[in-house]
């Protein structure tokens, strides 16, 4: 997915002639803390709610706003992870999309980025999750896939994260089944370190704990 495919048609743009109160109202209506400032199809920068709140007269126009206005942006044909990185690094509610000459293309809502990222990592798919911890040199996808497959399961998503501070690779597996005890036992038998797992067993344990707490309460 590239950036231009995630552009929101509902996000408005601001003009330098807009009064501050209008900009604040639009931000409130859209539930965002940033909106792009665009003039004659050229992106001038992002207006932040914090800049508007510092103004003593909200009837003044946006061209009177002092302070540095951020011109961070992404290209329309860049991969969507570029927009995710920018939103994360600068705490943006809106990510501007422009050509290299700052010609305006559109904007991506950070909420839409989060939703699409969740879809990409399989967060909306049913199934259990196993997180393995290992040295980077020991990562072998074919072996991991084979061990899962021997338990009549399939990997629907696999993501890796390397912790530079600890020197450890975390491998997160999203599986197509909730019953994980046999799969976890298989990994442990082959000396994989299972850091976490989230499946039916954990939900059953949580229900049992809640039931026990309720019974204890009723017996008071």
N, C-alpha and C positions, 0 to 999 in steps of 0.2 A: 504494500500500500504506500503510495506516495502522498506528499503533503497536500497537493491540490485536491485530492479525492476526499479529504477530511474537512475541507473548508465549510464553515457554517454560514448559511444564507440568512440566518436570523440575527447575527451580530451587526449592530449599526457602527458607523464610523462618525467621527467628530470633525467639525470644521473649526478653523481658527476664529471664525466669527460667532461660534456658539457661545452663549453665556455659561458660566460655571455651573449654575443651578441646573441647566438642561443636561450637562454632562453627568452630573451626580444623579439626576433622575434616571437617565438611561442606564447607568451602571447598576442602580438599584433594581430597575425593571428586569435587567438581564442577569442579575445576581453575579456580577463580576466586579473586580477591583481595578481593572485596566480596560481601556478602549483605545483603538488606534486613531491618530490624528492624520487626516488625509486632506490634501488640497490639490485640486486639478489632477487627480489620479496619481499623485506622488505621496508616498508615505513619509510623514514628517517625524513620527515618533509615537511612543506609547504614553498616554496620559494616565497617571496613577491616581487613585482615589485619595491617597495621602497628600498629594500635591494640591488637590482641590480643597481639602479640609483646612489647609493652612491659609487659605485666602480669607481676608476680612470682609470682602464684598463679593457675594456670589452672583451679582448682576454683571460683573466684568466679563469680558470675553476671554477665551482660552489663550489668545495671543499675548495676554498680560501675565500668564503663568511664568514665574521665574524658576530657575533651577534647570539642571540637565534633564532632557527628555531622552529616554532610551530609544535607540534605533535598531535594537536587535531584531533579527528577522530570519526567516528560512526561505529557501527557494522552492518554487512550486513543484519541481521534479525531484526534490530530495526525498530520501526515505523518511517515513513518519517518525522513526526513532530520533531523527535530528530535532524534530519539534518537541519530542518528549524530553530530550536532554536540555533543550533551551528552557522549557517550562520549569524543569526541576532546578536548573542552575540559578535562574533569576526569580523564581517564585511567581511565574506569570499565570494569570487567569486566562489570558488570550495570547496566542502566538501569531504575529503578523506573517503573512506570506507575500513576498514581493519578488519581482525580477531583480537582476543585479544592479540595475540603475534606480532601484527603489520604486519602480512603477507598481502601483497597487494591484494585487490579485485578490486578496481576501484574508480572512483570519480564521484560526482554529481555536475553538474553546477547549481549555485544559480539561474540562469535564468529559468532552468527547474523546480526547486523547486517552484518558484513564479508562473509559469504557471500552475503547477499541483495543488497548493494551491488554485488558482483562480477557477480551475475546481471543486475542492472539495466543495467550498463555493457557487457554483452556479453562479459565476460572468459572465460566458459565456452563461447563460440561459436567455431567455426573461422573463420580468415580473417586477413588482414594488417591492419596498423595504419600509418596515416600521420598525422604531427603537423605541422600548418601553423603558421607564426608570422606574425602580421600586425597592423596597426593595427586597433583596434576598428571604426572607421568603414568599413573595407574589407571587413568580413565580409558575405558575401552567400550565403546557403544555396542559393538557386536556381542560382547559377553554379557553386558547388562540386559540387552534385549533378549538373549537366549535364556537367561535365568528367569526373566519375567514370563516368557513364552512357555517354559516348562510347567508353569502353574496355571495354564489355560487363561492367561491374561495378555493384554496388549498395552503398549505405551502409546497414549494419545498425545502427550506433550512431553518434551524433555528440555529443560533449561539448565544452564550451568552458570555459576558465579564463583569467581576466584577472589578470596579474601587475601589481599596483599599483606596485611598486618600479620595474619596467622599463617600465611603460606599454605592455605587449605582450599581445595576445590569442593564446592557444594553442587551436587547434582540432584535436581528436583524432578521427580517422575510423576506425571499424572497418568493414572491407570484407568482402565474401563471397568473396574470392579471395586467394590467397597471392602470385600473380605481380604484382608492383607496379611493375616497371621502366617499363612504358609509361605507367602512371598518374602516376608521379613525374615522368616526362619531360613529360607534358602539363601538369602544374601548373607546372613550371619554365618551360615555353614561354609560359605566360600570366603569368609573373613572380610566381608564388606562391613564398614561401620555405618549402621543406620542411625542417623542423627535424630530424625523425627519420623513419625508416620501418623497419618490421619485417615481413618477408615471406619468401618462399621463397628469394630471393637471399641473404639474410643467413644462413639455415640452411645453404644450399649452401656459402657461404664458410666457415662455421664447420666443416663437415665436411671441406672441403678442407684447412683449416689443421690440424685434428686429424690428418688422414692424413699430411700433410707432416711434422708433428712426429714421428709414429710412424716414418716411413721414415728420418728423420734419426737417430732413436734406434737403429734396427736397424742402421744403417750405421756406428755408432761402433765 
